[in-house]
Amino acid sequence: MWTRRLAVAALGVFLAVPLSAEVAPLKVVATTGMIADAVRQVGGDAVEVKALMGPGVDPHAYRQTRTDIVALTRADLVLWHGLYLEAQMENFMQDLSEKRTVVALADQLPTSILRGHDDYDDKFDPHVWMAPALWKLMIDEVETALSTVLPEKAEIFAANAQAHQSELDALVAYGQNTLSKVPDNRRVLLSAHDAFGYFGREYGFEVMGVQGISTQSEAGLNRISALVDMLVDRQIAAVFVESSVSDRSVRALIEGAAAQGHEVQIGGELFSDAMGADGTYEGTYVGMLDHNITTISSAFGADVPARGMNGKLSAGF
């Protein structure tokens, strides 16, 4: 009898402790990989994050799938970029915000620090992740969103955000130091679409895209011809392809310049609207920018660390 009672009592204690101590992680759905990475950095073990868009996915053209809709409607918190980046999802997100907690993070940034663009009346360039100093402000917005939904973890979120921003400070310094080695006459960054404006503003590069801010804009023959003439006239030796955009238009530039007797090479593949493969260093925000900074610097002849800022890049330079 006593043995049986002791066993039952012990079972009760065993069951009671986990039930009172365990707190389920906050379910967060993020649209882009960059936002998902920020949530992981700030949220730590208190969050469970799902990114809708993986490596190589173009957010300008992305539409939510049935699986996405299920995840979004079951999430405790939905974080999307805003600034018309996820153009095809805007109406859905606005409708969802009436039922769930939904935050467009970049829409919270002061417009005074954003780039306007001729392509978009009353809209701004959404590619703020290209400048680590601006991305620090996005980390603040992630911290605010998580703390609002889960205030009992606010101190942890604040500490995690501060630690990650220290990493971003190191990234800012690495970019300034490494890219400063590129000679002034080579500081022209031409890629598939106009995603690097904030990068150019932060690091002193003239930036051009074959397509506009959105990959949904078409590059006409006149645009291609004008860029070919520019490459030849200014003797620019390197252009860049992007992991989430077709390289067709960039290769057309190379062929056009070759027809005029000027050789242009692909300086490398850059991460523009999506990060690298999941589980890799380039699949993190810091790794993504480390790759871009190191690739661009190397293509223009600067002396760069063999495997980037942290020695973790998958390809040597």
C-alpha positions as CSV (number, residue, x, y, z in Angstrom):
1,M,0.0,0.0,0.0
2,W,2.7,2.5,1.1
3,T,4.8,1.6,-1.9
4,R,1.9,2.3,-4.2
5,R,1.2,5.6,-2.5
6,L,4.8,6.7,-2.8
7,A,4.9,5.8,-6.5
8,V,1.7,7.8,-7.1
9,A,3.1,10.7,-5.1
10,A,6.4,10.6,-7.0
11,L,4.6,10.6,-10.3
12,G,2.6,13.6,-9.3
13,V,5.7,15.5,-8.4
14,F,7.4,14.4,-11.7
15,L,4.4,15.7,-13.7
16,A,3.9,18.9,-11.8
17,V,7.4,20.3,-12.3
18,P,7.5,20.4,-16.1
19,L,3.9,21.6,-16.4
20,S,4.6,24.6,-14.2
21,A,8.1,25.3,-15.5
22,E,7.8,24.7,-19.2
23,V,6.8,27.7,-21.3
24,A,6.2,27.1,-25.0
25,P,8.4,29.2,-27.3
26,L,6.8,32.1,-29.1
27,K,5.8,31.1,-32.6
28,V,7.1,33.7,-35.0
29,V,6.7,33.7,-38.8
30,A,9.0,36.0,-40.8
31,T,8.8,36.7,-44.5
32,T,12.5,37.0,-45.4
33,G,15.6,35.1,-44.2
34,M,17.1,38.3,-42.9
35,I,14.2,39.0,-40.6
36,A,14.2,35.4,-39.4
37,D,17.9,35.6,-38.6
38,A,17.3,38.8,-36.6
39,V,14.5,37.1,-34.6
40,R,16.7,34.1,-33.8
41,Q,19.5,36.4,-32.6
42,V,17.2,38.5,-30.4
43,G,14.7,35.8,-29.3
44,G,17.1,33.0,-28.6
45,D,15.5,30.0,-27.0
46,A,12.3,31.9,-26.3
47,V,11.2,31.9,-30.0
48,E,10.5,29.3,-32.7
49,V,11.0,31.0,-36.1
50,K,9.8,30.0,-39.5
51,A,11.0,31.9,-42.6
52,L,8.7,31.9,-45.6
53,M,11.4,32.7,-48.2
54,G,14.5,30.6,-48.4
55,P,17.8,31.0,-50.2
56,G,17.5,32.3,-53.8
57,V,13.9,33.4,-53.4
58,D,12.9,36.9,-54.7
59,P,10.7,38.7,-52.2
60,H,9.5,41.2,-54.8
61,A,7.7,38.4,-56.7
62,Y,6.8,36.0,-53.8
63,R,3.2,35.0,-53.2
64,Q,2.1,33.2,-50.1
65,T,1.4,29.4,-50.5
66,R,-1.2,27.4,-48.8
67,T,1.4,26.1,-46.4
68,D,2.4,29.7,-45.7
69,I,-1.2,30.7,-44.9
70,V,-1.5,28.0,-42.4
71,A,1.7,29.0,-40.6
72,L,0.8,32.7,-40.7
73,T,-2.7,32.2,-39.3
74,R,-1.3,30.1,-36.4
75,A,1.6,32.3,-35.5
76,D,1.8,34.3,-32.3
77,L,3.7,37.0,-34.1
78,V,4.1,37.8,-37.9
79,L,7.1,40.0,-38.9
80,W,7.4,41.2,-42.5
81,H,9.7,43.8,-44.0
82,G,7.3,46.3,-45.5
83,L,8.3,49.3,-47.7
84,Y,6.7,47.4,-50.6
85,L,9.3,44.7,-50.6
86,E,6.8,41.9,-50.4
87,A,4.6,43.6,-53.0
88,Q,2.5,40.6,-53.9
89,M,1.7,39.9,-50.2
90,E,0.6,43.4,-49.1
91,N,-3.1,42.9,-49.2
92,F,-2.9,39.5,-47.5
93,M,-0.7,41.0,-44.7
94,Q,-3.1,43.9,-44.2
95,D,-6.0,41.5,-43.9
96,L,-4.1,39.3,-41.5
97,S,-3.2,42.2,-39.2
98,E,-6.9,42.4,-38.3
99,K,-6.7,38.9,-36.7
100,R,-3.1,38.4,-35.6
101,T,-0.2,40.5,-34.4
102,V,1.5,41.6,-37.6
103,V,4.4,44.1,-37.8
104,A,6.0,45.6,-40.9
105,L,9.4,46.3,-39.4
106,A,10.9,48.7,-41.9
107,D,7.8,50.8,-42.0
108,Q,8.7,51.8,-38.4
109,L,11.9,53.4,-39.5
110,P,12.0,57.2,-39.9
111,T,11.6,58.2,-43.5
112,S,14.4,60.8,-43.2
113,I,17.0,57.9,-43.3
114,L,15.4,56.1,-46.3
115,R,16.2,56.4,-50.0
116,G,13.5,57.7,-52.3
117,H,13.4,56.4,-55.9
118,D,12.0,57.6,-59.2
119,D,10.5,54.1,-59.7
120,Y,8.2,54.5,-56.7
121,D,6.1,57.6,-56.1
122,D,5.7,58.1,-52.3
123,K,7.6,54.9,-51.6
124,F,11.1,54.2,-50.5
125,D,13.9,51.8,-51.3
126,P,13.3,48.7,-49.1
127,H,16.8,47.2,-49.2
128,V,17.9,48.6,-45.8
129,W,19.7,45.3,-44.8
130,M,22.4,46.3,-47.3
131,A,23.8,48.8,-44.7
132,P,24.6,47.2,-41.4
133,A,24.3,50.5,-39.6
134,L,20.6,50.7,-40.7
135,W,20.1,47.0,-39.9
136,K,20.9,47.8,-36.3
137,L,17.7,49.9,-36.2
138,M,15.8,46.9,-37.5
139,I,17.2,44.9,-34.6
140,D,15.7,47.5,-32.3
141,E,12.3,47.0,-34.0
142,V,12.5,43.2,-33.7
143,E,13.3,43.6,-30.0
144,T,10.3,45.9,-29.5
145,A,8.0,43.5,-31.3
146,L,9.1,40.5,-29.3
147,S,9.0,42.4,-26.0
148,T,5.5,43.6,-26.7
149,V,4.1,40.1,-27.3
150,L,6.2,38.5,-24.6
151,P,7.0,41.2,-22.0
152,E,8.2,38.7,-19.3
153,K,11.2,38.0,-21.6
154,A,11.9,41.7,-22.3
155,E,15.2,41.8,-20.4
156,I,16.5,38.8,-22.2
157,F,15.5,40.2,-25.6
158,A,17.3,43.5,-24.7
159,A,20.5,41.7,-23.8
160,N,20.4,39.5,-26.9
161,A,19.8,42.6,-29.1
162,Q,22.7,44.4,-27.6
163,A,25.1,41.5,-28.1
164,H,24.0,41.1,-31.7
165,Q,24.4,44.8,-32.4
166,S,28.0,44.5,-31.1
167,E,28.5,42.0,-33.9
168,L,27.0,44.4,-36.4
169,D,29.4,47.2,-35.1
170,A,32.3,44.8,-36.0
171,L,30.7,44.2,-39.4
172,V,30.4,48.0,-40.0
173,A,34.0,48.5,-39.2
174,Y,35.1,45.6,-41.4
175,G,33.2,47.0,-44.3
176,Q,34.6,50.5,-43.9
177,N,38.2,49.2,-43.6
178,T,38.0,46.6,-46.4
179,L,36.1,48.6,-49.0
180,S,38.3,51.7,-48.4
181,K,41.0,49.8,-50.1
182,V,39.1,49.9,-53.4
183,P,40.6,52.8,-55.6
184,D,38.2,55.7,-56.2
185,N,38.1,55.1,-60.0
186,R,36.8,51.5,-59.5
187,R,34.1,52.3,-57.0
188,V,31.2,51.5,-59.4
189,L,28.9,48.6,-58.4
190,L,26.7,47.4,-61.2
191,S,24.4,44.4,-60.6
192,A,21.2,42.8,-61.8
193,H,18.8,45.1,-60.0
194,D,19.0,48.3,-57.9
195,A,19.4,46.6,-54.5
196,F,22.6,48.1,-53.3
197,G,21.7,51.8,-52.9
198,Y,22.1,51.8,-49.1
199,F,25.4,49.8,-49.4
200,G,26.7,52.4,-51.9
201,R,25.6,55.3,-49.6
202,E,27.3,53.8,-46.6
203,Y,30.6,52.8,-48.3
204,G,31.0,55.4,-51.0
205,F,30.1,53.4,-54.2
206,E,28.2,54.6,-57.2
207,V,25.5,51.9,-57.6
208,M,23.6,50.9,-60.7
209,G,21.2,48.1,-61.5
210,V,20.1,46.8,-64.8
211,Q,16.6,46.6,-63.4
212,G,15.1,49.0,-60.9
213,I,14.5,48.6,-57.2
214,S,11.9,45.9,-57.9
215,T,12.9,42.8,-60.0
216,Q,9.4,43.2,-61.5
217,S,10.6,46.2,-63.5
218,E,11.8,45.4,-67.0
219,A,15.1,46.4,-68.4
220,G,14.6,47.7,-71.9
221,L,17.0,47.6,-74.8
222,N,17.8,51.3,-74.3
223,R,18.8,50.7,-70.7
224,I,21.0,47.8,-71.7
225,S,22.6,49.9,-74.4
226,A,23.3,52.8,-72.2
227,L,24.9,50.6,-69.5
228,V,27.1,48.9,-72.1
229,D,28.3,52.3,-73.3
230,M,29.0,53.3,-69.8
231,L,31.1,50.2,-69.1
232,V,33.1,50.8,-72.2
233,D,33.6,54.6,-71.7
234,R,34.6,54.3,-68.1
235,Q,36.6,51.0,-68.6
236,I,34.7,49.2,-65.8
237,A,36.1,45.7,-65.6
238,A,33.7,43.9,-63.3
239,V,29.9,43.5,-62.8
240,F,28.0,41.3,-60.4
241,V,25.3,38.7,-60.5
242,E,22.8,38.1,-57.7
243,S,21.8,34.9,-56.0
244,S,18.0,35.6,-56.2
245,V,17.9,37.2,-59.7
246,S,18.5,35.8,-63.2
247,D,21.9,36.6,-64.5
248,R,20.6,37.0,-68.1
249,S,20.7,40.8,-68.2
250,V,24.1,41.0,-66.6
251,R,25.5,38.6,-69.2
252,A,23.9,40.7,-71.9
253,L,26.0,43.6,-70.7
254,I,29.2,41.6,-70.8
255,E,28.4,40.5,-74.4
256,G,27.6,44.0,-75.4
257,A,30.9,45.4,-74.0
258,A,32.8,42.6,-75.7
259,A,31.3,43.5,-79.0
260,Q,32.9,46.9,-78.6
261,G,36.2,45.4,-77.7
262,H,36.0,45.9,-73.9
263,E,36.4,42.9,-71.6
264,V,34.1,42.8,-68.5
265,Q,34.1,40.0,-66.0
266,I,31.7,38.8,-63.4
267,G,33.2,39.9,-60.2
268,G,31.2,37.4,-58.2
269,E,27.7,36.4,-57.1
270,L,26.2,38.7,-54.4
271,F,23.4,38.0,-52.0
272,S,20.9,40.8,-52.6
273,D,17.3,39.8,-51.6
274,A,18.0,36.5,-49.9
275,M,20.8,35.0,-47.8
276,G,22.9,31.9,-48.4
277,A,22.0,28.3,-47.8
278,D,20.4,27.3,-44.5
279,G,22.9,26.1,-42.0
280,T,25.9,27.9,-43.5
281,Y,27.7,31.0,-42.4
282,E,26.4,32.8,-45.5
283,G,22.9,31.8,-44.4
284,T,23.2,34.3,-41.6
285,Y,22.9,38.1,-41.9
286,V,26.5,38.7,-40.8
287,G,27.7,36.0,-43.2
288,M,25.7,37.4,-46.0
289,L,27.2,40.9,-45.6
290,D,30.6,39.5,-44.9
291,H,30.4,37.7,-48.2
292,N,29.2,40.7,-50.2
293,I,31.8,43.1,-48.7
294,T,34.7,40.6,-49.2
295,T,33.5,39.7,-52.8
296,I,33.2,43.3,-53.9
297,S,36.5,44.3,-52.4
298,S,38.3,41.4,-53.9
299,A,36.8,41.9,-57.4
300,F,38.2,45.4,-57.4
301,G,41.7,44.4,-56.4
302,A,41.6,45.1,-52.6
303,D,43.6,42.8,-50.3
304,V,41.0,40.9,-48.3
305,P,41.2,38.2,-45.6
306,A,41.2,34.7,-47.2
307,R,37.8,33.8,-45.7
308,G,36.3,37.1,-44.8
309,M,35.9,39.0,-41.5
310,N,35.5,35.9,-39.3
311,G,37.4,33.4,-41.3
312,K,34.1,31.5,-42.0
313,L,33.3,32.1,-45.6
314,S,32.9,28.9,-47.6
315,A,35.0,30.2,-50.5
316,G,38.5,31.6,-50.3
317,F,39.5,34.9,-51.8
